[in-house]
Amino acid sequence: MFLLAALAVRVPFRSEYAYHWDSAEFALAIREYNVALSQPHAPGYFLYVMAGRLMNLFIGDPRASLVWLSVVCGSALVSVLYLLGTAMFGRRTGILAALLGMTSPQLWFYSGVALTYIVDGFLVCSLVLYCWRSMQRGGTWMDAVVIGGWLAVVGGVRQQTVPALVPLVVWVFWKFERPRFAKLAVAAVVSVVLAMMWFIPMVSISGGLALYLEIVRRQAVNTAPVTWLGGGWDALVWNVFFTGVFCADGLMLGGPVLAAALFYRVSGANAQRTKTWDKGNGLALHTVLIWVVSVATMGIAVSFTIWPGYVLNFLPGLILLAAAAIASLRVRFARIMVVSVVCAVNIFAFLAWPTRWDGVFFGLGRTAREIQNHDRTISTTIRILRERFSPRDVMICHALEYLPFGMRQFQLHLPEFDQYLMARDKVMVTPSGRRMLSIREGQLRFVAGLDTDEKRTIILIVPPGRQLNEFGPYCDVERAILLPDSDGIVYTLDPKWMFSVGRDPHPS
């Protein structure tokens, strides 16, 4: 029932175009997987792309296949929340968790775009459910094998998640019947062996282990400034801040419900009732807290959290706790009123959140409007380019790797146009003397510079919210002419005013 209801509310809000630079990379990887070409970017997400490739056998559109994968996994996540809540805290909590998960703006949004986060969240919640049931039956050898295999699958979809789950897995095996450590060792061996089954082909397709490790190293260096280790306390504070903002966006009024429940506990109000609740739910509470705290800590103190989707592998745990808090209300009318208000605010936040309120979430709130506006803008731009220009006569230039509206989206949706990325990609390993990224016949290539010999017009793409002067290091922007009906996005320029062909003004 919850699966079908979730599908019904998610299907109408599917994105029609690649929402993010990564979305385009994943779609391109379905046809040509190669981490060396950033299809997709490191660390690889091999099983996610292969799942999309499987969906593509039935759908025939790589981007749509990945969107449908998100729709299915996002809807299934709601059912898993019901099962998880029921198994841990009782059926009442399960129903409330499913309702909160179905309407959570974060889960709703990422169920409609081609990114890994909702698939990762579904797999993590499914693993937690299996771990809980394994603990309840004492933990068999087969449980150890299944948990190890599930970790390998999680790692194949989003490698970053597995280290964050280690504390939870150790806690689960500690609750197993003896021999605990032997079972944990079996799970570890199974996980490593099965992970090799996707890691080896992933590396082989991408040019070998040495090249893959170099790309991963460059990725780590590039992202170091936003980690605690590389960026210091300033980076840590920002990670804490954005984790809180993204969780608040996913919980909405569920956040104050959790805060009120915590205050109730620490204030000592009705200690006997709290003790009684803990007696029946203490193990479940500890398990969820270990899950949430360990994964959140990894994203804050070891890795980084700069996009809302990064919290989806532990946000369902917070939703589960909010549901348990509401379910603990003794008056039935109070429970109905609280969950109704929380769900109503969730629905309003996703469907009708006013633009002027976007600053509450620093413009990173996840809404249906954001998907619709992005689709409308990129659709209009593509229509203008196809109607007014011939691919034989023009080339498209992009100044930077602008993630919501960049070269990889245009590679996917306008493969017939030659395109160039002016700024150098510091992560990709490029051939000597050919450091510029170019799109020719829909394929990514490395070139020495712009080839303008047969082109009569340069098209400069200025994404929404950006400025034409970002092309300043590469051309005379004063000579660029704006197409009046392109909403400030499409400019034309005579090729003779490009004055930094092949030059990297920002060398690493």
C-alpha positions in Angstrom: 0.0 0.0 0.0 2.7 2.5 1.0 4.8 1.5 -2.1 1.9 2.3 -4.5 1.0 5.5 -2.6 4.6 6.7 -2.8 4.8 5.9 -6.5 1.6 7.8 -7.1 3.0 11.0 -5.6 6.5 10.7 -7.0 5.9 9.8 -10.6 4.4 13.2 -11.6 7.5 15.1 -10.4 10.2 13.3 -12.4 12.8 15.5 -13.9 12.8 15.6 -17.7 16.4 16.7 -18.2 19.7 16.0 -16.4 19.3 17.9 -13.1 23.0 18.0 -12.2 26.4 17.7 -13.8 26.6 14.3 -12.1 23.2 13.2 -13.4 24.5 13.7 -17.0 27.7 11.9 -16.2 25.7 8.9 -14.9 23.5 8.9 -18.0 26.5 9.1 -20.3 28.2 6.2 -18.3 25.3 3.9 -19.2 26.5 3.9 -22.8 30.2 4.4 -22.1 31.4 3.7 -18.6 34.9 5.1 -17.9 36.0 6.8 -14.7 39.0 8.2 -16.6 36.5 10.2 -18.7 34.5 11.2 -15.6 31.7 8.9 -16.8 31.0 8.9 -13.9 33.4 10.8 -11.6 35.5 8.9 -9.0 35.1 6.8 -7.0 32.9 5.2 -9.7 29.4 4.2 -8.5 29.7 1.0 -10.6 26.6 -0.9 -9.5 24.5 2.3 -9.6 25.4 2.7 -13.3 24.9 -1.0 -14.0 21.5 -0.9 -12.4 20.7 2.1 -14.7 22.0 0.1 -17.6 19.6 -2.8 -16.7 16.7 -0.3 -16.5 17.7 1.1 -19.9 17.1 -2.3 -21.5 13.4 -1.7 -20.9 13.2 2.1 -21.1 15.7 3.0 -23.9 16.7 6.3 -22.5 19.7 6.4 -20.1 18.6 9.6 -18.3 15.0 8.4 -17.9 16.3 5.0 -16.7 18.2 6.5 -13.8 15.2 8.8 -12.9 12.9 5.7 -12.8 15.5 4.0 -10.7 15.2 6.9 -8.2 11.4 6.8 -8.4 11.3 3.1 -7.6 13.9 3.2 -4.8 12.4 6.3 -3.3 9.0 4.7 -3.2 10.4 1.4 -1.9 12.2 3.4 0.8 8.8 4.4 2.2 7.8 0.8 2.5 11.1 0.0 4.2 10.5 2.8 6.7 7.2 1.2 7.5 8.8 -2.2 8.0 11.7 -0.8 10.0 9.5 1.3 12.2 7.2 -1.7 12.8 10.0 -4.1 13.6 11.8 -1.7 15.9 9.1 0.3 17.7 5.7 -1.2 16.7 3.2 -0.9 13.9 2.0 2.6 15.0 5.6 3.9 14.5 5.9 2.1 11.2 2.8 3.8 9.8 3.9 7.2 11.0 7.4 6.7 9.7 6.1 5.8 6.2 3.8 8.9 6.2 6.7 11.2 7.2 9.1 9.5 4.7 6.5 9.8 1.9 6.1 13.5 2.4 9.7 14.5 3.4 10.8 17.2 0.9 14.3 15.7 0.7 13.2 12.1 0.0 10.5 13.4 -2.4 12.9 15.5 -4.4 15.7 13.0 -4.8 13.1 10.4 -5.8 12.7 12.4 -9.0 16.2 13.1 -10.2 19.0 10.9 -11.6 21.4 10.9 -8.6 22.7 8.1 -6.3 21.4 9.5 -3.0 17.9 8.0 -2.8 19.2 4.6 -4.0 21.9 4.8 -1.3 19.3 5.7 1.3 17.1 2.8 0.3 20.0 0.3 0.5 21.1 1.6 3.9 17.6 1.4 5.4 17.2 -2.1 4.0 20.5 -3.1 5.5 19.5 -1.7 8.9 16.2 -3.6 8.7 18.1 -6.9 8.0 20.6 -6.2 10.7 17.8 -5.6 13.2 16.0 -8.8 12.4 19.3 -10.6 12.5 19.9 -9.3 16.0 16.5 -10.4 17.1 17.2 -14.0 16.1 20.7 -14.0 17.6 22.7 -13.7 14.3 23.3 -16.8 12.3 26.2 -17.5 10.0 23.9 -16.9 7.0 23.1 -13.5 8.5 26.8 -12.7 8.5 27.1 -13.7 4.8 24.0 -11.6 3.8 25.2 -8.6 5.7 28.7 -8.8 4.1 27.1 -9.2 0.7 24.8 -6.2 1.3 27.7 -4.0 2.3 29.4 -4.9 -1.0 26.2 -3.8 -2.9 26.1 -0.6 -0.9 29.7 0.0 -1.7 29.1 -0.6 -5.4 26.4 2.0 -5.5 28.1 4.7 -3.3 31.5 3.7 -2.0 31.7 6.6 0.6 28.8 5.1 2.6 30.5 1.8 3.6 33.1 3.2 6.1 30.4 5.2 7.8 28.4 2.0 8.4 31.2 0.2 10.2 30.3 1.3 13.7 26.7 0.1 13.2 27.8 -3.3 11.8 30.2 -3.8 14.7 27.4 -3.0 17.1 25.1 -5.5 15.4 27.6 -8.3 15.6 28.3 -7.5 19.2 24.7 -8.3 19.9 24.9 -11.6 18.0 25.3 -14.9 19.8 28.8 -16.3 20.0 31.1 -16.6 18.1 30.6 -12.9 17.3 34.1 -12.0 16.0 34.2 -15.1 13.8 30.9 -14.1 12.2 32.1 -10.5 11.8 35.2 -11.9 10.1 33.1 -13.9 7.7 31.0 -10.8 6.9 34.2 -8.8 6.2 35.6 -11.5 3.9 32.4 -11.9 2.0 32.1 -8.1 1.6 35.7 -7.8 0.2 35.4 -10.8 -2.1 32.0 -9.7 -3.6 33.2 -6.0 -3.8 36.1 -7.3 -6.0 33.5 -8.6 -8.4 32.6 -5.0 -9.3 35.8 -3.2 -8.4 38.0 -5.2 -10.8 35.9 -4.6 -13.9 35.3 -1.0 -12.9 39.1 -0.3 -12.7 39.8 -2.4 -15.8 37.3 -0.4 -17.9 38.7 2.8 -16.6 42.3 2.3 -17.7 43.8 0.2 -15.0 44.5 0.5 -11.3 47.3 3.1 -11.5 45.2 5.5 -13.4 42.2 5.0 -11.2 44.2 5.6 -8.0 45.7 8.8 -9.5 42.2 10.0 -10.3 41.0 9.2 -6.7 44.1 11.0 -5.3 43.4 14.1 -7.4 39.7 14.0 -6.3 40.8 13.8 -2.7 43.2 16.8 -3.1 40.5 18.8 -4.9 37.9 18.2 -2.1 40.4 18.5 0.8 39.6 22.2 1.5 36.0 21.3 2.5 37.1 18.5 4.9 38.1 19.0 8.5 41.6 17.5 7.7 42.2 19.8 4.8 40.2 22.9 5.7 40.5 23.0 9.4 37.9 24.1 11.9 36.3 26.5 9.4 35.5 23.5 7.1 34.2 21.5 10.1 31.9 24.3 11.2 30.4 24.6 7.7 29.9 20.8 7.5 28.1 20.9 10.8 26.0 23.8 9.7 25.0 22.4 6.4 24.3 19.0 7.8 21.9 20.7 10.2 20.3 22.7 7.4 19.8 19.7 5.2 18.3 17.6 8.0 16.0 20.5 8.9 14.8 20.6 5.3 14.2 16.9 5.3 12.4 16.9 8.6 10.6 20.3 8.6 8.3 20.2 11.7 9.6 16.7 12.5 12.7 18.5 13.7 10.9 20.4 16.5 9.1 17.2 17.4 12.4 15.5 17.9 13.7 18.4 19.9 10.6 18.3 22.1 11.0 14.6 22.7 14.6 15.1 23.7 13.7 17.9 26.1 11.1 15.7 27.6 13.7 13.0 28.3 16.4 15.2 29.7 14.0 17.3 31.8 13.1 14.2 33.8 9.4 14.7 33.2 7.5 11.4 34.1 10.7 9.4 34.7 8.7 6.2 35.3 7.1 6.4 31.9 10.4 7.1 30.2 11.9 4.1 32.0 9.1 1.9 30.8 9.4 3.1 27.2 13.2 2.5 27.3 12.7 -1.0 28.6 10.8 -2.0 25.5 12.6 0.2 23.0 16.1 0.8 24.4 17.9 -1.5 22.0 16.0 -0.1 19.0 16.8 3.4 20.1 20.5 2.7 20.6 20.7 1.0 17.2 19.1 3.9 15.4 21.3 6.4 17.2 24.5 4.5 16.4 23.4 4.5 12.7 22.6 8.2 12.6 25.5 9.4 14.7 28.2 7.3 12.9 27.1 8.2 9.4 26.5 11.8 10.2 29.9 12.0 11.9 31.6 10.6 8.8 30.0 13.3 6.6 31.0 16.0 9.0 34.4 15.2 10.5 36.0 12.8 7.9 34.4 13.6 4.6 32.2 16.6 3.8 28.6 17.6 3.4 28.0 20.3 0.8 24.8 19.0 -1.0 21.5 18.1 0.6 21.5 14.5 -0.9 24.6 13.7 1.3 22.3 13.3 4.4 20.0 10.7 2.8 21.9 7.7 4.2 21.0 8.7 7.7 18.0 11.1 7.4 15.6 8.2 7.4 16.9 7.3 10.9 15.9 10.8 12.1 12.5 10.4 10.4 12.1 7.1 12.3 12.9 8.7 15.6 10.4 11.5 14.9 7.8 8.9 14.1 8.6 7.0 17.4 8.2 10.3 19.3 4.8 11.0 17.8 3.7 7.4 18.4 4.6 7.6 22.1 1.9 10.3 22.6 -0.8 8.6 24.7 -3.8 10.5 23.3 -4.9 9.2 19.9 -6.2 12.6 18.8 -2.8 14.2 19.6 -1.0 11.7 17.5 -3.3 12.3 14.5 -3.1 16.0 14.8 0.7 16.1 15.1 1.4 13.8 12.2 -1.2 15.6 10.1 0.4 18.9 10.7 3.9 17.6 10.0 2.9 15.9 6.8 0.9 19.0 5.7 3.9 21.2 6.2 6.1 18.7 4.3 3.7 18.7 1.4 3.5 22.5 1.4 7.3 22.8 1.5 7.7 20.5 -1.5 4.8 21.7 -3.6 4.3 25.4 -2.7 7.3 26.8 -0.9 7.5 30.5 -1.9 10.6 31.6 -3.8 11.1 34.5 -1.3 11.6 31.9 1.5 14.4 30.0 -0.3 16.9 31.9 1.9 15.8 29.8 4.9 17.7 26.9 3.4 20.3 29.0 1.6 18.7 28.3 -1.7 19.3 24.6 -1.2 15.7 23.6 -0.3 14.5 20.7 -2.4 11.2 21.6 -4.0 9.1 20.5 -7.0 9.5 24.1 -8.3 13.2 23.6 -8.5 12.9 20.6 -10.7 10.2 22.2 -12.9 12.2 25.5 -13.3 15.4 23.7 -14.1 13.6 21.5 -16.7 12.0 24.6 -18.2 15.2 26.6 -18.4 17.3 23.9 -20.0 14.5 23.0 -22.3 14.1 26.6 -23.5 17.9 26.9 -24.0 18.1 23.7 -26.0 15.2 24.7 -28.2 16.8 28.1 -28.9 20.1 26.5 -29.9 18.5 23.9 -32.1 16.1 26.3 -33.9 18.6 29.1 -34.5 22.0 27.5 -35.1 23.4 24.8 -37.2 25.9 22.5 -35.5 28.2 22.9 -38.6 28.5 26.7 -38.0 28.8 27.1 -34.3 30.6 25.9 -31.2 29.3 26.1 -27.6 31.7 27.3 -24.9 31.3 26.9 -21.1 33.5 28.9 -18.8 33.4 26.7 -15.7 32.1 23.3 -14.4 28.8 24.8 -13.4 27.0 21.8 -11.8 23.3 22.6 -12.3 23.7 23.8 -15.9 27.0 22.8 -17.4 28.8 21.2 -20.3 27.9 17.6 -19.4 24.2 18.3 -19.5 24.6 19.9 -22.9 26.7 16.9 -24.0 23.9 14.6 -23.1 21.0 16.7 -24.6 22.9 18.4 -27.5 25.4 15.8 -28.7 25.4 17.2 -32.3 27.1 20.4 -31.2 30.9 20.9 -30.7 31.5 22.1 -27.2 34.4 23.3 -25.1 35.0 23.7 -21.4 37.3 26.7 -20.9 38.5 26.0 -17.4 40.8 23.1 -16.8 39.5 20.1 -14.9 42.0 19.5 -12.2 40.8 16.0 -11.4 40.9 14.3 -14.8 44.2 12.9 -16.1 44.7 14.5 -19.5 47.3 13.8 -22.2 50.3 16.1 -22.3 49.6 19.2 -24.4 45.8 18.4 -24.6 44.3 19.6 -21.3 41.1 21.2 -22.6 37.9 19.2 -22.5 35.9 19.1 -25.7 32.7 17.4 -27.0 32.8 16.1 -30.5 29.9 14.0 -31.9 28.7 13.6 -28.4 32.0 12.1 -27.1 34.4 13.7 -24.5 37.8 14.4 -26.0 41.0 16.0 -24.8 42.3 18.8 -27.1 45.0 21.4 -27.2 42.7 24.4 -27.8 39.7 25.7 -29.7 39.3 24.7 -33.3 37.5 27.6 -34.8 38.5 27.2 -38.5 35.1 26.1 -39.8 33.0 27.9 -37.2 31.3 31.2 -37.9 29.9 31.8 -34.4 30.9 31.1 -30.8 28.1 30.5 -28.4 28.7 31.4 -24.7 26.5 29.7 -22.2 26.0 31.8 -19.0 24.0 29.6 -16.5 21.2 31.1 -14.4 22.7 33.1 -11.5 26.2 33.5 -13.2 27.8 36.4 -15.0 29.2 36.8 -18.5 32.5 38.1 -17.1 33.4 34.5 -16.1 34.4 34.2 -19.7 36.7 37.3 -19.2 40.0 35.3 -19.2 39.2 33.7 -22.5 37.5 36.3 -24.8 36.5 39.9 -25.2 33.2 39.7 -23.4 32.4 43.3 -24.4 31.9 42.0 -28.0 29.4 39.3 -26.9 25.8 39.7 -28.0 22.9 38.5 -25.8 20.0 36.7 -27.5 17.1 38.7 -26.1 14.7 35.9 -25.4 17.2 33.5 -23.7 16.9 34.9 -20.2 20.5 36.0 -20.1 21.9 32.6 -20.9 22.9 32.5 -24.6 25.4 35.0 -26.0 27.0 35.0 -29.5 30.5 36.1 -30.3 32.7 36.3 -33.4 35.5 33.7 -33.2 38.1 36.4 -33.7 37.4 37.8 -30.2 38.6 34.6 -28.5 42.0 35.5 -27.3 43.1 32.7 -25.0 42.7 29.7 -27.2 44.3 26.7 -25.5 45.7 28.7 -22.6 44.9 27.8 -19.0 44.6 31.0 -17.0 44.3 29.1 -13.8 47.1 26.5 -13.8 47.2 24.1 -10.9 
